[in-house]
Amino acid sequence: MQLNYQKKTFKKKQKKFLKIRPAIDKNLKKVFNKIGTPEKKEFEPDKFQKKALNIILESKDCLVSAPTGSGKTWIAEKAIKHFFENNQKAWFASPLKALSNSIYLQFSEKFGINNVGILTGDRVENPNASIIVGTTEILRNQLYDAMHKGIDITTDLVVIDEAHFLGDEDRGVVWEEILIYMPVRIPILLLSATIGNADKIAAWLQSIREKECSVVKETKREVSLFPVFFHPSGTMTPFLSEDEKKQKKVLYKRVLDYITKTPNLLLSHPRMLPPVGLILKALQKYNLLPAIFFLKSRIDCDNALDRCANINHTIDQERKTVISKKIAEFLQENQTLSNHKQLWHLEHLAVGAHHSGQLPAWKLLIESLMSEGLLDAVFATSTMAAGVNFPARTVVILNTDRYNGRDFVHLSSTEFHQMTGRAGRRGKDNIGFGVLIPGKFMNLRLASKLINSPPSKVNSQICINFSMVLNLLLSHTIDGINNLLEKSFASYTLLTKKKKTSTIFISNNNNFLWQDFLLHLNFLKKYKYVNKNNKLTKSGKWASKLRINQPLIMAEGFKYKLFDNLTPSYLAGFVASFVNERNLDDDSLDMNLVPIKLLKRLEYAKKELVPFLKHMDEKGFETKKLYLKPAATIYLWAENMPWDKVLSISELAEGDLARLIFMTVDNLRHIKNLVDIFPKIADNAEKAINLIYKDPLITY
C-alpha cells in the first residue's frame, strides 16, 4: 500500500523508477576481468617508503604525502624499531582514540606489550614505556608540562599520523601547537594523506625549526581505482572515459546522457534510502564484494541493514560458522552487546553498520570482522574514511556532501580521495572500485571533478583559547609568546604571499593572533587569573591544569565552591553538565529520578555563573548552557543504574552517551590533577572515574 502511494505521488512529479536488473556495460568486461587476488610475493617496500625511512633515520624532519592505504604506517614502524633498538623512545600521535587503540595493539604485538604504552582521554596504560601511542591532545599537553618545568619532553622521535588534520577546523590548532613547541632535537615524521601544499608546510617547518624538512610524495595508488556508475536500471557502466582530443578524463557517454536526458530516473524517493540490498546483490553478482557504503547519516546506516534482510541476502554456511564463532568469542568479554539489535544482521547476512552513534566495543567488533575479510558490506558515514584501517574491494558513494557539525558542505578532493582510498586491498586485490550511486545528494559532475582534482591544500586553523594562553604564560614571557605566535603557519602563509599583496594587509592579519591573545589576556586579568605584570596568579596556575574546552567556566566553578562537598556520584553528574555539547530537552526528564541535591547544586551554579557567562558572551567568547539531563544521566550511571535504562533516560544514541561519559572522564582526570590545591575534590574525581568508566565502555 505504501509503495503504491509513493508511485502515485511521484507520477505527479514525473519521477520514474525502474526495476533493478543487474548488468554491466560492454566496456566494463575487460576491467572486471582484472578482478582477483594478486600472486603472493615477498613484501618489498616502495621507493617512497625507503626514502622517507632513510631521512628520518638521519634525524631530519620528514613529511610523507601519500594516498590512503599506501603503507605509511610501515615507515613509522620501521623508524620506531630503529630508535627502540638503540634504547631511545618514540611517540606515535594520532587524531582518533580508535586509531590509537588499533596502533597500540599492532605495536604491542611487534615490540612487546611491556614496551608500549597508550595515552588517550579515557585510557592510560604503561605511561613510561619506551614507545607511547596516544592522541595529539595528550602529546600537546606533555609539551605544555615540559615547557612549564623547563625540561625536555622524554622522547627521541615523534610520529604524527593523519598530519593533514593540521587543516581541521576544530582540532587543527593542536597539530600546529605541537609543531611549534616541539624541541628541535626531536625528529618529526609526519604521515599525511595526499595534500596540495606539502612543500609549503615543510618550508614553514624548516623556517621555525631551522632544520631540514624533506617532503616525500607518492601519488600512485598501490591498487588502482576504477570509478563505476550504477545506473537506476541496475546496469553498471564506466563513470569516466578518455577524451583523446582534450587528453583528459570526461564523463562516460551513458552517464552524461543520464544527467542531461533522464535526471528524473531515480533509484528511490529522494527522501528515502536507495535499495542498498539490491545494489549489494548486484555487486555480489560481479564479484565486487566486500564493499563499504558511505551513507549520509547514522539512521541511514542502521536502516540499510534491514534493506539487506528484505532481499534475503545470504552467505555460505562455512563463513557463517566462522563469523558466529568470532562473535561468540567477542561477546564473552563484552556481554553488554549480547542483545545488540544488529547482531542478527552481522551473523546471518555478514553486513554491519559503523558510525559514531554506536558503542566503541561494537565498532571494534565490526572492524575486526571486516579486516579479516568476513563481512560482505559495512554501512558507514564518511567520518569512517579517516583514521580507521578498513579496506574493501569496493566503496559505494551515495553523496558528494557531508555534515561538518554545523552545515552540509561539499566534499573536498582530499576527503573524496580518502573515501575512495579504502577501495582495493593491498595484497588482496588487483583492482579497486568506486561505485557512484545517483540520487538527490549525489552531484555527478562534482564527483567527476573530485576524481580528477589534485589534493586539497591544508590551511592553518590556529586560534587563541584560554587553555593555550594560561599554559603559555606558565613558561613564557609576553614577548616570548609573541615570538611563538609569529612562528604559526598562518603567519608564515601571510608573510610569504606574493608582493602584489599589500604590506598593510599582511601586517594587519599577521597581528590578528596577537590581538586575540591580548583580548584573552585582558579577560584573564579581570578575573584575577593573571596579574598586572602578566604573570599567572595562584588561581591562574591551577586553572592552567584544566586543559579542557571550557577551562574558565570550570575554574569559576571552583572559585564559587560549586564542586565542594559532592560525593563521587554527584561530582560525576555535576561535571557532565559542564562538558555536555548538545542542546538538550530538560523538560522530558522524569524529575522523580533527579536527586534534590543535584538539582539545587545545578540551580545554584547557574545563578552564580550568570554574570561571568554574560561577560564572556559580550566579549565574543564561547559559552555553554548547563543542562540538568546530562547531570542526572551520569549520576544515575555512577549509581549503577543499568545501561539500557540510563540510555533511555538520556534519549541519546549509545555512541553519544559513551562520548558524554568519556568527556566527563577526561574532565575528571584534569580535576584529579588539582590534588595539591583541592585534595578532597581531586580524590573524589578519581573515585568518580572508577564509577562511570566501566562496561560497556571498556573494550577488551
QUIWO-V391311 format. One line per field, one symbol per residue. phi: phi as a letter, one per 20 degrees, with the letter a starting at -180 (. if undefined). psi: psi as a letter, one per 40 degrees, with the letter a starting at -180 (. if undefined). burial: + if it has 9 or more other ideal C-beta (glycine too) atoms within 8 Angstrom, else -. A space follows every 10 residues. Layout:
phi: ???
psi: ???
burial: ???
This chain:
phi: .fffffffff ffemeccdff cgbcfgfegf fffefqdfff bffcffgfff fffffffeme ebdddbfgne offgffffff gffffdlddc cddcecffff fffgffffff dnffdccccc fcbcclfdff cddaefffff fffgffffem cefebdbcdd elfffgeffe dggfgffgff efgffefddd dcfgcecgff fffffffedl bfcedddcdf ffdfdcecde fgfoeecgec beeffelbec ffgffffffe dcfeeceagg edffffffff ffffgdmdef cdeedfbfff ffffffffff dlfccffffg fffgffffff ffecffegdf fdfffffedl cbdbafedfg ffffffffff femedebcdb effffendfb fbfcddddbd cbeeocbecf feffffffff feenegndcf bdcddddfrg ddefffgfff feffffeedf cfbecfffff ffffccfgff fgffffefff fffffdffff ffffffffff efgfffgfff ffffffdmec efemdffgff fffffeecfc fffffffffe lfefldfgff fgfffgfedg ddedeffeff ffeeffffff fffffgffeg fffffgffen efcbeedegf ffgfgfffem fgggffffff ldfgfffffg ffffgfffff fffeffdcgf ffffffffgf fdebgeeedd
psi: ddddddddde ddefiihihh hhiiideedd ddeehahiih ihhhiidddd ddddddeefi ihhhhiihee fddddddddd ddddeffiii hhhieidddd dddddddddd ehdeehihha dehhhfeeid hhhiiddddd ddddddddef iiigiehhhh ifeeedehdd eddddddddd ehiddhihhh hiihiefddd ddddddddef hhhihhiheh idhihhhihh ideehhiidi ihhddefihi hidddddddd dfeehidihd eihigddddd dddddffeii ihhhididdd dddddddddd efhiiidddd dddddddddd ddegddedfh eeddddddef iiihieeiid dddddddddd defeidihhi iddedhehhf iidihhheif iiheedihii iiddddddde eehhhheehd iiihhhhiad ehhddddddd deiiiiihih ehihiddddd ddedeiiddd dddddeeidd ddddeeiiee hidddddddd eddddddddd ddddddefdh aeefihaddd ddddeggidg ddddddddde fdeifhiddd ddddddddeh eihigddehh eeehhddddd dddddddded ddddddddee ihiiihiddd ddddddddef hidddddddd fiiddddddd dddddddddd ddefdddgdd dddddddddd degihfdhi.
burial: -----++--+ ----+++--+ -+-++-++-- ++--+--+-- -----+-+++ +++-++---+ ++++++++++ ++++++++++ ++++---+++ ++++++++++ ++++-+++-- +---++++++ +++--+--++ ++++++++++ ++++-+++-- --+-+-++++ ++++++++-- ++++++++++ ++---+++++ ++++++-+-+ ++++++-++- --++++++-- +++-++++++ ++-+++++++ +-+-----++ ++-++++++- ----++++-- --++++++++ ++++-+-+++ +++++--+-+ +++++-+++- +-+-+---++ -+++-++--+ +--+-++--- -++-++++++ ++++++-+++ ++++++++++ ---+++++++ ++++++++-+ ++++++++++ ++-------- +-++++++++ ++++++-++- +++++++++- ++++-+++-+ +---++++-+ ++-+-+++++ ++++++---- ++-++-++++ ++++------ -----+---+ --++-++-++ +-+++-++++ +--+-++-++ ++++++++-+ ++++++++-+ -++--+-+++ ++++++++++ ---+----+- ---+---++- ++-+++--+- -++-+++--- +--+-+++++ ++++++++-- ----+++-++ -+-+++++++ ++++++++++ ++-++--+-- ++++++++++ +++--++---
